[in-house]
Amino acid sequence: MNWPHQFPRTKPENREPNNRFDTSLRQSIDDLEAELERVGADDWRLETTADHQKRNPNYPYADANPDEPSAVVRWSMDGEQYAAACDAYTRLRDNIRSLYLYNREKRKMESRPVTTGESEFANARLPPADDPVVAEADEPPHVTLGVSPDATPDEIRQAYRREAKTAHPDKGGSEAAFRRVKRAYEALAEPTEPTL
């Protein structure tokens, strides 16, 4: 699963069970697909960590219950790329159901006779991959490094080393990811005294 880097994540220990949705995994995906058709999506893709069916690549197998229940839906519409993601709940079905409900509410708001500055879907629009804004739309530095806002210099240094290893292009990461980790470290590291 390719979680959009500018979207914050919910820590696994902060995910909540959800008993409000009385639906199946299949129905949640069917509803999400129907909603994306209603808004005029040209193409869409559901990403999860579950095994997806070969014939229906947007559908995990019915008994899917992955340890990582996050879900990301990506779609294109009028030449623009969009994404929405949810990892707030402990079950995949509930995160996908939330994606459906999000898109349904946005579509309803878009159809109201109210004029606003831009589309209700503007906050789901992704910048082009080559847009320098992508690099600047990062999460807070402490979130990038996975430390608390009041982390000690030693905790920051250890987190930087850990994250830099996985983000480095030679280790399967990317230049952009590595730069993001480096910028986060530079923002949090204590400034050193200039040498005279």
C-alpha positions in Angstrom: 0.0 0.0 0.0 1.3 3.4 -0.9 0.1 5.8 1.8 0.2 9.4 0.5 3.2 11.0 2.3 1.4 14.3 3.0 -1.4 12.4 4.9 -0.9 11.9 8.6 -1.1 8.4 10.1 -3.0 7.0 13.1 -0.7 5.1 15.4 -1.9 1.4 15.7 -2.5 1.8 19.4 -4.8 4.8 18.8 -7.0 3.0 16.3 -10.5 2.4 17.5 -13.0 -0.5 17.1 -16.2 0.7 15.3 -19.6 -0.9 15.8 -21.6 1.8 14.0 -21.3 0.3 10.4 -23.7 -2.5 9.8 -22.3 -3.6 6.4 -19.9 -6.1 4.8 -16.5 -5.5 3.3 -17.9 -6.2 -0.2 -20.8 -3.8 0.3 -18.5 -1.0 1.5 -16.3 -1.4 -1.6 -19.4 -1.6 -3.9 -20.7 1.6 -2.3 -17.4 3.3 -2.7 -17.2 2.4 -6.3 -20.8 3.6 -6.9 -20.0 6.9 -5.2 -16.9 7.5 -7.3 -18.9 6.8 -10.4 -21.5 9.4 -9.2 -18.8 12.1 -8.9 -17.4 11.3 -12.4 -14.2 9.5 -11.5 -12.4 8.4 -14.7 -10.6 5.6 -12.9 -10.1 4.5 -9.3 -7.9 2.1 -7.3 -8.3 0.8 -3.7 -5.0 0.1 -1.9 -4.8 -2.1 1.2 -2.3 -4.5 2.7 -4.8 -7.4 2.2 -4.5 -9.8 -0.8 -6.7 -8.6 -3.6 -8.6 -10.7 -6.1 -6.9 -11.2 -9.5 -10.2 -10.7 -11.4 -11.3 -7.7 -9.3 -8.1 -5.9 -8.2 -10.0 -3.3 -6.2 -11.5 -6.0 -4.0 -9.7 -7.8 -1.2 -10.8 -11.4 -0.6 -14.1 -11.5 1.4 -12.4 -12.8 4.6 -9.6 -10.2 4.5 -8.6 -9.2 8.0 -5.1 -7.8 7.7 -3.0 -6.8 10.7 -2.6 -3.4 9.0 -6.3 -2.3 8.3 -5.5 1.0 6.5 -7.1 1.8 3.2 -6.3 4.4 0.5 -8.5 5.2 -2.5 -7.0 7.0 -5.5 -9.0 8.3 -8.4 -8.7 10.6 -11.4 -11.3 13.2 -12.3 -11.1 15.8 -15.0 -7.4 15.3 -15.5 -6.6 15.7 -11.7 -5.4 13.0 -9.3 -7.2 12.6 -5.9 -6.7 10.4 -2.9 -8.4 9.8 0.4 -7.1 7.5 3.2 -8.3 6.1 6.5 -6.6 4.2 9.2 -8.6 5.3 12.2 -10.3 2.0 12.8 -9.1 -1.5 13.7 -10.9 -3.2 10.8 -10.4 -2.8 7.1 -14.1 -2.8 6.4 -14.6 0.2 8.7 -11.8 2.2 7.1 -13.2 1.5 3.6 -16.7 2.4 4.8 -15.3 5.7 6.0 -13.8 6.4 2.6 -17.2 5.8 1.0 -19.0 8.1 3.5 -16.3 10.8 3.0 -16.9 10.8 -0.8 -20.6 10.7 -0.4 -20.6 13.7 1.9 -18.3 15.6 -0.5 -20.5 14.8 -3.4 -23.6 16.0 -1.5 -21.8 19.3 -0.6 -20.6 19.7 -4.2 -24.2 19.5 -5.5 -25.6 22.2 -3.1 -26.4 25.5 -4.8 -23.7 27.3 -2.7 -20.7 28.9 -4.4 -17.3 28.4 -2.7 -13.8 29.2 -3.7 -13.1 25.8 -5.1 -14.4 22.2 -5.4 -15.4 20.4 -2.2 -12.9 17.7 -3.4 -10.0 20.2 -3.5 -8.6 18.9 -0.2 -8.3 15.4 -1.7 -6.5 16.6 -4.9 -2.9 15.4 -5.1 -0.2 17.7 -6.5 1.5 16.4 -9.6 4.4 14.1 -8.8 7.0 16.6 -10.2 5.5 19.6 -8.3 7.9 21.0 -5.8 5.0 21.7 -3.5 4.8 17.9 -2.8 8.1 18.2 -1.0 6.9 21.2 1.0 3.6 19.6 2.0 5.2 17.4 4.6 3.9 16.4 8.0 5.4 18.0 11.1 9.0 17.1 11.6 8.4 15.1 14.8 5.7 13.0 13.0 8.1 12.3 10.1 10.7 11.0 12.5 8.1 9.2 14.7 9.0 11.0 17.9 7.1 13.1 20.4 7.2 16.9 20.0 9.3 17.1 23.2 11.8 14.3 22.3 15.3 14.6 23.6 18.2 15.2 21.2 19.3 11.6 21.6 15.8 10.3 20.7 15.7 12.6 17.7 19.2 11.4 16.5 18.2 7.7 16.9 14.9 8.2 15.1 16.7 10.1 12.3 19.2 7.2 11.8 16.3 4.7 11.8 14.2 6.6 9.3 17.1 7.6 7.1 18.0 3.9 6.6 14.6 3.0 5.3 14.1 6.3 3.3 17.5 6.1 1.6 17.3 5.4 -2.2 19.9 2.7 -1.9 17.7 0.9 0.6 14.5 1.0 -1.4 13.4 4.5 -0.4 13.4 7.6 -2.6 15.3 10.9 -2.9 12.2 12.7 -1.9 11.6 10.5 1.2 15.3 10.8 2.2 15.2 14.7 1.8 12.0 14.8 3.9 13.6 12.8 6.7 16.7 15.0 6.6 14.7 18.2 6.7 12.8 16.9 9.7 16.0 16.1 11.5 17.5 19.5 10.7 14.3 21.2 12.0 14.4 19.3 15.3 18.1 18.9 16.0 19.6 21.4 18.4 21.7 24.0 16.6 25.4 23.6 17.3 27.5 26.5 18.4 29.6 28.0 15.6 33.2 27.3 15.9 35.5 30.3 16.0 
